[in-house]
Structure formats: structure tokens, C-alpha cells
Amino acid sequence: MISVLPKCKGIQDVIKVHEAKDLATPPSCDVQGLECCHIVYY
């Protein structure tokens, strides 16, 4: 399980999740829950 990403602003963070092979994990959101990163399939 990957911990919540510190900050999600671009696709770069999403690619890291893709490389981790955790596509089944729900979208990672910032601690404040304001910015969320949705997993993108390539």
C-alpha cells in the first residue's frame, strides 16, 4: 500500500502510482483533501 501522496499537481505523480502497479488503489488525495490525483491508464 502506498501512503497518501504529499502533493498532486500534475500527471507526474500519477505516473509514479502507475509504476507502482497499484492501479486498484483508490485516487490519492492531499492531506487537506483539496487536490486529488486520479490514476490514469496509459
C-alpha distance matrix in Angstrom:
0.0 3.8 6.5 9.4 11.6 14.9 17.3 17.4 20.9 21.0 19.7 18.8 15.5 14.9 15.8 13.2 10.5 12.8 13.1 9.5 10.3 7.7 10.9 10.3 8.0 10.7 12.5 11.3 14.3 16.0 16.5 19.9 18.7 21.5 19.9 17.2 15.9 15.9 14.4 17.6 18.6 20.9
3.8 0.0 3.8 6.6 8.1 11.3 13.7 14.0 17.5 17.8 16.8 15.6 12.2 12.2 13.3 10.4 8.2 11.3 11.6 8.4 10.3 8.0 11.0 11.4 8.6 10.6 11.1 9.1 11.9 13.1 14.0 17.4 16.5 19.0 17.1 14.7 13.4 14.0 12.9 16.0 17.5 19.7
6.5 3.8 0.0 3.8 6.2 8.8 11.7 12.8 16.5 17.6 17.4 16.3 12.6 13.3 15.1 12.3 10.5 14.1 14.6 11.7 13.9 11.4 13.9 14.0 10.7 11.5 11.4 8.4 10.1 10.6 10.7 14.3 14.0 16.6 15.3 13.6 13.1 14.6 14.4 17.7 19.9 22.1
9.4 6.6 3.8 0.0 3.8 6.3 8.7 9.8 13.5 15.1 15.4 14.9 11.1 11.8 14.4 12.2 10.5 14.2 15.5 13.2 15.2 12.5 14.1 14.4 10.8 10.4 9.2 5.6 6.5 6.8 7.4 10.9 10.3 12.8 11.5 10.0 10.1 12.2 12.9 16.3 19.0 21.4
11.6 8.1 6.2 3.8 0.0 3.8 5.6 6.7 10.4 11.8 12.4 11.6 7.9 9.5 12.0 9.9 9.3 13.0 14.0 12.6 15.1 13.1 14.4 15.6 12.4 12.0 9.8 6.2 6.8 6.4 8.3 11.3 10.9 12.4 10.2 9.1 8.6 11.4 12.1 15.0 17.9 19.8
14.9 11.3 8.8 6.3 3.8 0.0 3.8 6.9 10.0 12.3 13.9 12.8 9.6 12.1 14.5 12.5 12.6 16.3 17.1 15.9 18.7 16.8 18.2 19.5 16.1 15.4 13.0 9.3 8.4 6.0 7.2 10.0 10.8 11.7 10.0 10.4 10.8 14.1 15.3 17.9 21.0 22.7
17.3 13.7 11.7 8.7 5.6 3.8 0.0 3.8 6.4 9.1 11.4 10.9 8.2 10.7 13.5 12.4 12.9 16.0 17.3 16.9 19.4 17.7 18.3 20.0 16.9 15.7 12.6 9.4 8.0 5.8 8.4 9.9 10.1 9.9 7.5 8.5 8.8 12.5 14.2 16.3 19.7 21.2
17.4 14.0 12.8 9.8 6.7 6.9 3.8 0.0 3.8 6.0 8.1 8.5 6.2 7.9 11.1 11.0 11.2 13.8 15.7 15.8 17.8 16.3 16.2 18.1 15.4 14.0 10.5 8.2 7.4 6.9 10.4 11.5 10.4 9.7 6.3 6.3 5.7 9.3 11.1 12.9 16.5 18.0
20.9 17.5 16.5 13.5 10.4 10.0 6.4 3.8 0.0 3.8 7.2 8.2 7.6 9.3 11.9 12.7 13.6 15.6 17.4 18.2 20.1 19.0 18.5 20.7 18.4 16.9 13.1 11.5 10.5 9.9 13.4 13.6 12.7 10.8 7.3 8.2 7.5 10.8 12.7 13.5 17.1 18.1
21.0 17.8 17.6 15.1 11.8 12.3 9.1 6.0 3.8 0.0 3.8 5.4 6.2 7.3 9.3 10.9 12.2 13.4 15.2 16.7 18.4 17.9 17.1 19.8 18.1 17.0 13.5 12.6 12.6 12.8 16.4 17.0 15.7 14.1 10.4 10.1 8.0 10.3 11.3 11.2 14.4 14.9
19.7 16.8 17.4 15.4 12.4 13.9 11.4 8.1 7.2 3.8 0.0 3.8 5.4 4.9 6.2 8.8 9.9 10.3 12.3 14.3 15.5 15.4 14.3 17.4 16.3 15.7 12.6 12.4 13.5 14.5 18.2 19.2 17.4 16.4 12.6 11.2 8.0 9.0 8.9 8.1 10.9 11.2
18.8 15.6 16.3 14.9 11.6 12.8 10.9 8.5 8.2 5.4 3.8 0.0 3.8 5.4 5.1 6.6 9.0 9.8 10.7 12.7 14.7 15.1 14.9 18.2 17.0 17.0 14.2 13.2 14.5 15.0 18.4 19.9 18.7 18.0 14.3 13.1 10.1 11.5 10.8 10.4 12.7 12.5
15.5 12.2 12.6 11.1 7.9 9.6 8.2 6.2 7.6 6.2 5.4 3.8 0.0 3.8 5.4 5.2 6.7 8.9 10.0 10.9 13.2 12.8 13.1 15.9 14.1 14.1 11.4 9.8 11.2 11.8 15.0 16.9 15.7 15.6 12.0 10.6 7.7 9.7 9.3 10.3 12.9 13.7
14.9 12.2 13.3 11.8 9.5 12.1 10.7 7.9 9.3 7.3 4.9 5.4 3.8 0.0 3.8 5.3 5.2 6.3 8.8 9.9 11.1 10.6 10.0 13.0 11.8 11.8 9.2 8.9 11.2 12.9 16.2 18.0 16.1 16.1 12.5 10.1 6.5 7.0 5.7 6.6 9.3 10.6
15.8 13.3 15.1 14.4 12.0 14.5 13.5 11.1 11.9 9.3 6.2 5.1 5.4 3.8 0.0 3.8 5.3 4.8 6.1 8.5 9.9 10.7 10.4 14.0 13.5 14.4 12.5 12.3 14.8 16.3 19.5 21.5 19.8 19.8 16.2 13.9 10.3 10.3 7.9 7.5 8.8 8.9
13.2 10.4 12.3 12.2 9.9 12.5 12.4 11.0 12.7 10.9 8.8 6.6 5.2 5.3 3.8 0.0 3.8 5.4 5.1 6.3 8.9 9.6 10.7 13.9 12.8 14.2 12.6 11.5 14.2 15.3 18.0 20.6 19.3 19.8 16.5 14.3 11.1 11.8 9.6 10.5 11.8 12.2
10.5 8.2 10.5 10.5 9.3 12.6 12.9 11.2 13.6 12.2 9.9 9.0 6.7 5.2 5.3 3.8 0.0 3.8 5.4 5.0 6.7 6.2 7.2 10.2 9.0 10.6 9.6 9.1 12.4 14.2 16.9 19.5 17.7 18.8 15.7 12.9 9.7 9.6 7.2 9.0 10.3 11.9
12.8 11.3 14.1 14.2 13.0 16.3 16.0 13.8 15.6 13.4 10.3 9.8 8.9 6.3 4.8 5.4 3.8 0.0 3.8 5.3 5.3 6.4 6.2 9.9 10.2 12.1 11.4 12.0 15.3 17.5 20.4 22.7 20.7 21.5 18.2 15.2 11.6 10.5 7.1 7.5 7.5 8.6
13.1 11.6 14.6 15.5 14.0 17.1 17.3 15.7 17.4 15.2 12.3 10.7 10.0 8.8 6.1 5.1 5.4 3.8 0.0 3.8 5.3 7.8 9.0 12.4 12.6 15.0 14.6 14.5 17.8 19.5 22.0 24.7 23.1 24.0 20.7 18.0 14.6 14.0 10.8 11.0 10.7 10.7
9.5 8.4 11.7 13.2 12.6 15.9 16.9 15.8 18.2 16.7 14.3 12.7 10.9 9.9 8.5 6.3 5.0 5.3 3.8 0.0 3.8 5.4 8.1 10.7 10.4 13.3 13.5 13.1 16.5 18.3 20.4 23.4 21.9 23.3 20.4 17.6 14.6 14.2 11.2 12.6 12.6 13.5
10.3 10.3 13.9 15.2 15.1 18.7 19.4 17.8 20.1 18.4 15.5 14.7 13.2 11.1 9.9 8.9 6.7 5.3 5.3 3.8 0.0 3.8 5.7 8.2 9.3 12.5 13.4 14.0 17.7 20.1 22.2 25.1 23.1 24.6 21.7 18.5 15.4 14.0 10.6 11.7 10.8 12.1
7.7 8.0 11.4 12.5 13.1 16.8 17.7 16.3 19.0 17.9 15.4 15.1 12.8 10.6 10.7 9.6 6.2 6.4 7.8 5.4 3.8 0.0 3.8 5.4 5.5 8.9 10.3 11.0 14.8 17.4 19.4 22.2 20.1 21.9 19.4 16.0 13.4 12.0 9.1 11.3 11.3 13.6
10.9 11.0 13.9 14.1 14.4 18.2 18.3 16.2 18.5 17.1 14.3 14.9 13.1 10.0 10.4 10.7 7.2 6.2 9.0 8.1 5.7 3.8 0.0 3.8 5.4 7.9 9.1 11.0 14.7 17.8 20.2 22.5 19.9 21.3 18.7 15.1 12.3 9.9 6.7 8.5 8.3 11.2
10.3 11.4 14.0 14.4 15.6 19.5 20.0 18.1 20.7 19.8 17.4 18.2 15.9 13.0 14.0 13.9 10.2 9.9 12.4 10.7 8.2 5.4 3.8 0.0 3.8 6.5 9.2 11.5 15.0 18.4 20.3 22.5 19.8 21.7 19.6 15.9 13.8 11.3 9.0 11.3 11.3 14.5
8.0 8.6 10.7 10.8 12.4 16.1 16.9 15.4 18.4 18.1 16.3 17.0 14.1 11.8 13.5 12.8 9.0 10.2 12.6 10.4 9.3 5.5 5.4 3.8 0.0 3.8 6.6 8.2 11.7 14.9 16.6 19.0 16.4 18.6 16.8 13.2 11.5 9.9 8.4 11.7 12.8 16.0
10.7 10.6 11.5 10.4 12.0 15.4 15.7 14.0 16.9 17.0 15.7 17.0 14.1 11.8 14.4 14.2 10.6 12.1 15.0 13.3 12.5 8.9 7.9 6.5 3.8 0.0 3.8 6.3 9.2 12.8 14.6 16.4 13.5 15.6 14.1 10.5 9.5 7.8 7.9 11.4 13.3 16.9
12.5 11.1 11.4 9.2 9.8 13.0 12.6 10.5 13.1 13.5 12.6 14.2 11.4 9.2 12.5 12.6 9.6 11.4 14.6 13.5 13.4 10.3 9.1 9.2 6.6 3.8 0.0 3.8 6.4 10.1 12.6 14.1 11.0 12.5 10.5 6.8 5.7 4.7 6.1 9.7 12.5 15.8
11.3 9.1 8.4 5.6 6.2 9.3 9.4 8.2 11.5 12.6 12.4 13.2 9.8 8.9 12.3 11.5 9.1 12.0 14.5 13.1 14.0 11.0 11.0 11.5 8.2 6.3 3.8 0.0 3.8 6.9 9.4 11.5 9.1 11.0 9.0 5.9 5.5 6.8 8.2 11.8 14.8 17.6
14.3 11.9 10.1 6.5 6.8 8.4 8.0 7.4 10.5 12.6 13.5 14.5 11.2 11.2 14.8 14.2 12.4 15.3 17.8 16.5 17.7 14.8 14.7 15.0 11.7 9.2 6.4 3.8 0.0 3.8 6.5 7.9 5.4 7.3 6.0 4.1 6.1 8.5 11.0 14.3 17.6 20.4
16.0 13.1 10.6 6.8 6.4 6.0 5.8 6.9 9.9 12.8 14.5 15.0 11.8 12.9 16.3 15.3 14.2 17.5 19.5 18.3 20.1 17.4 17.8 18.4 14.9 12.8 10.1 6.9 3.8 0.0 3.8 5.3 4.8 6.3 5.6 6.1 8.4 11.6 14.0 17.0 20.5 22.9
16.5 14.0 10.7 7.4 8.3 7.2 8.4 10.4 13.4 16.4 18.2 18.4 15.0 16.2 19.5 18.0 16.9 20.4 22.0 20.4 22.2 19.4 20.2 20.3 16.6 14.6 12.6 9.4 6.5 3.8 0.0 3.8 5.4 7.9 8.7 9.6 12.0 15.0 17.2 20.5 23.8 26.3
19.9 17.4 14.3 10.9 11.3 10.0 9.9 11.5 13.6 17.0 19.2 19.9 16.9 18.0 21.5 20.6 19.5 22.7 24.7 23.4 25.1 22.2 22.5 22.5 19.0 16.4 14.1 11.5 7.9 5.3 3.8 0.0 3.8 5.4 7.7 9.7 12.9 15.8 18.7 21.7 25.2 27.8
18.7 16.5 14.0 10.3 10.9 10.8 10.1 10.4 12.7 15.7 17.4 18.7 15.7 16.1 19.8 19.3 17.7 20.7 23.1 21.9 23.1 20.1 19.9 19.8 16.4 13.5 11.0 9.1 5.4 4.8 5.4 3.8 0.0 3.8 5.8 6.8 10.3 12.7 15.9 18.8 22.4 25.2
21.5 19.0 16.6 12.8 12.4 11.7 9.9 9.7 10.8 14.1 16.4 18.0 15.6 16.1 19.8 19.8 18.8 21.5 24.0 23.3 24.6 21.9 21.3 21.7 18.6 15.6 12.5 11.0 7.3 6.3 7.9 5.4 3.8 0.0 3.8 6.5 10.2 12.9 16.3 18.7 22.5 25.0
19.9 17.1 15.3 11.5 10.2 10.0 7.5 6.3 7.3 10.4 12.6 14.3 12.0 12.5 16.2 16.5 15.7 18.2 20.7 20.4 21.7 19.4 18.7 19.6 16.8 14.1 10.5 9.0 6.0 5.6 8.7 7.7 5.8 3.8 0.0 3.8 6.9 10.0 13.3 15.5 19.2 21.5
17.2 14.7 13.6 10.0 9.1 10.4 8.5 6.3 8.2 10.1 11.2 13.1 10.6 10.1 13.9 14.3 12.9 15.2 18.0 17.6 18.5 16.0 15.1 15.9 13.2 10.5 6.8 5.9 4.1 6.1 9.6 9.7 6.8 6.5 3.8 0.0 3.8 6.5 9.8 12.3 16.0 18.6
15.9 13.4 13.1 10.1 8.6 10.8 8.8 5.7 7.5 8.0 8.0 10.1 7.7 6.5 10.3 11.1 9.7 11.6 14.6 14.6 15.4 13.4 12.3 13.8 11.5 9.5 5.7 5.5 6.1 8.4 12.0 12.9 10.3 10.2 6.9 3.8 0.0 3.8 6.5 8.9 12.5 15.0
15.9 14.0 14.6 12.2 11.4 14.1 12.5 9.3 10.8 10.3 9.0 11.5 9.7 7.0 10.3 11.8 9.6 10.5 14.0 14.2 14.0 12.0 9.9 11.3 9.9 7.8 4.7 6.8 8.5 11.6 15.0 15.8 12.7 12.9 10.0 6.5 3.8 0.0 3.8 6.2 9.7 12.7
14.4 12.9 14.4 12.9 12.1 15.3 14.2 11.1 12.7 11.3 8.9 10.8 9.3 5.7 7.9 9.6 7.2 7.1 10.8 11.2 10.6 9.1 6.7 9.0 8.4 7.9 6.1 8.2 11.0 14.0 17.2 18.7 15.9 16.3 13.3 9.8 6.5 3.8 0.0 3.8 6.7 9.8
17.6 16.0 17.7 16.3 15.0 17.9 16.3 12.9 13.5 11.2 8.1 10.4 10.3 6.6 7.5 10.5 9.0 7.5 11.0 12.6 11.7 11.3 8.5 11.3 11.7 11.4 9.7 11.8 14.3 17.0 20.5 21.7 18.8 18.7 15.5 12.3 8.9 6.2 3.8 0.0 3.8 6.5
18.6 17.5 19.9 19.0 17.9 21.0 19.7 16.5 17.1 14.4 10.9 12.7 12.9 9.3 8.8 11.8 10.3 7.5 10.7 12.6 10.8 11.3 8.3 11.3 12.8 13.3 12.5 14.8 17.6 20.5 23.8 25.2 22.4 22.5 19.2 16.0 12.5 9.7 6.7 3.8 0.0 3.8
20.9 19.7 22.1 21.4 19.8 22.7 21.2 18.0 18.1 14.9 11.2 12.5 13.7 10.6 8.9 12.2 11.9 8.6 10.7 13.5 12.1 13.6 11.2 14.5 16.0 16.9 15.8 17.6 20.4 22.9 26.3 27.8 25.2 25.0 21.5 18.6 15.0 12.7 9.8 6.5 3.8 0.0
